[in-house]
Amino acid sequence: MKMTDPVKSFVQNNSGCAAVFGELNIDFCCGGDASLQTACDEKGLKTDEVYQRLMALKPPANDEKDVSGLTPAELTSHIESTHHVYLKEAFPRLTALMEKVCHAHSSRHSELKQLKVVFEDLCSDLEPHLLKEERVLFPLIRKLADDSSGMEKGVAAGPIRVMRDEHEGAGELLKEMRELANGYVVPEDGCQSFELLYKELRKLEQDTHLHIHKENNILFPAVH
């Protein structure tokens, strides 16, 4: 790996890099084509220090599956069974937790009210997005994997374009949430629920970035 390589290639090489990029607020999913050098320059970071940190990472032991060898059909199943399942469980749980924290702390932390609105927008965007993947795009990709179907790769271009556009929208909402939450640093007067909310929102951000990365940078190029 070189500092001139695309950011996305570092995550493809070692999924543990995703957490570092998340911490540094470097976009490796929708903006993954930018080189590490360019991404660091844009954030005012020292590229050599970031590069050394990435290169020192050991691959995750077992929490993140290596998807580089999966076929497109297998990758769709992996995405559904991991990222889709996670989001469907996380949204209602985080909605309730967000309501609780806002009720208790928004009088002193007005940013929570806007954070709640943006989180609700993210849920409203991603819930139908998951359904479109499960009911339209992913079945289409699996049909393309069937040589007897006679289908051409081009038929997936339209749905993929829609998914990419929606990924961009989700990425912008995640950025806005991080800014409103001050990088998910809990204020000094934050209670345990406040701490849990920010911890879980950070996890949501990391998982969604990895989810989008797998689709934008691995799945979609393989079928389009």
N, C-alpha and C positions, 0 to 999 in steps of 0.2 A: 504494500500500500504506500502511496505517495501523497504529499500534501496537495498535489494538483489533481488528485482523484476526486470524483464526485462524492459529496457527502453521503448519498445513498449507498455507495459501494462499501463504506465502512460498516454500516449496519448490516448489509448483506454478508459481509465477511465475519462479523461478530455482532450478534443482536444486543450484546451488552453495551455497545456504543450508543444505543438509543437513549439510555438513561443519562449518559453524559451530555448528549446533545439537548435533551430535555432540560437539564439543569442549566445549560448555557443559553437556552432559548434559541437554538439553531434548528431551523426547519429541515428535517431530513426526509419528509414525505412529499408534500406538494412542491417544496423547493429543493428537492434532493439532487437535482442536476447540477447545482452550483458546486464548485470545487471547495475543498476544505479551506484553502487559502482565501478564497473570495468570501466564504461564509464568516470566517474569523475576522477578516478585514471589516466587514459590514457591522460586526458587533464590537469592534474595538478590542479584539482578543489577540493574544500572541499565538500565532499559528503553531510555532514549534512546540510550545508548552502543551497546547491542546493535542497536537499530534502525538507527543510522547505519552500523554495520559491515555489516549486511545490505544496505542500500541502496547501499553503495559497491561491492558485488560485481559483477563482470562475469559474464555467463553463461558456463558452461564452453564451451571452444572446440569440442571434439569427443568428449570422453570420456563424456558422458552425453546420450543422445538426448532431445529434447523430445517427450514422449508426449502432450501436451495435445490434439493433433489426431487421435490414433488412435481408431479405432472399438474397441468392447469386444473384438471378435474379434482385431483387430490387436494390441491391448494384451496379450492372453493369449499370443500368439506372441512378442511382444517379451519378456515376463517369462520365458517358458521359455528363449528363446535367449540371454538375458543372465544373469539372476539364478539360474535353475535350473542352467544350465550351470556357472556360477561355483561354486555351493555343492557340486555333485557333484565338482568338481575339488578344491575347497579342503578338504573334510572329511578325506579320507584323507591329504593332504599335511600338514595341521595336526595330525592325530592322531599321525603319526610324529614331527613336530617337538616336540609337547607331551611325548611319551614321552622323547625325548632330553633335553630341558631339565629335566624332572622328575628324571630319573636323575642328572643332573649337579649340580643345584642345590637339590633339595628338602630336603636335610639342613640347609641354611642359610636356605632360604626355604620354610617349611612351608606357606605359602599356595598354593604351586604344586600341592600334592596335592589341595586342595579345588577349585582352578581346573580341574584336569584332570577331576574328577568332574562339575562343572557343564558344562564343554565337552562331555563325553560325553553328558550329559543333553540338551543342545541338539541334538547330532547325532541322538540317538535320537528326539527330537520332530520335527525338521524333515525327516528322510529320508522317513518315511511321509507327512508333510504334502505334500511335493512330489509324491509319487505320487498322492495323492488329488486334487490340483489337476490333474495331467496326465491322469488317467484318468476323473475324475468331473466336477469343476466346470468346467474349461476347455472340454471337449467340449460340455457343456451350454450354456455361454455362446455357443459357436459355432453351436449349433443354434438358439438364440434369435435369432441374427443372420440366420437364414434365414427370410424371410417365409413361405415355403411350408411351414414345419414345423408351424404352427398351435399352437405352444407359448406359454404365458403366462409373463411374468416371474416370477410367484410361485413357479414350480417351483424356482427357484434359491435361494429364501429359506433353506431348511434347510441345504444345503451351505455357503452363505455364512456363516450363523451359526456353523457348526462351524469354518470357517476363521478367523473373527474371534476366536473363543475361543482357538484354537491360536496365533494371532498374539500374543494377550495373554500366553500362557505363554512364548512365545519371547522377548518383550520383557522379562519378568521375569528370565529366565535371562541375557540380555545385560546387564542392570543388575547382576546378582550377579557376573558375570564382571568387569565394569569395576571394581566395588568391590574384589574380591579382588586385582586387578592394579594397584590404586592408580592408576586412570586410565590404565593402560598406560605408566606411567613406569618405565623400566628401572632397577633398583638399580645402584649404583656398581660392584658386583662382577659384573654381568651380562656374559656373553660375547656373541659375535656371534650365536650361535644364540638366546640369550635375547632379544636385540634384535630379531631377525627374527621370533620368535614373537609378541612384543607388537605389532610392526608389522603382522603378518598378522592378528592377532586384532582389532586396531583396524579394519583393512580389512573384515574379516568383519562387524563390528558396523555399520559405515557402509553396506555393501551390503545387509545384511538390513533395516536401518531403511528404506532407500530402497525396497526390494522390498515391504515391508509397506505403506509409504505409498502406493505405486502401486495396490495392491489395495484397501486400506481406504478411501482417500480419492478414488480416481479410478474404478477398475474396478467395485467393488461398488455404489456409488451409481448407476452408469450402467445397471445391469442389475436393480436391486432397489428 
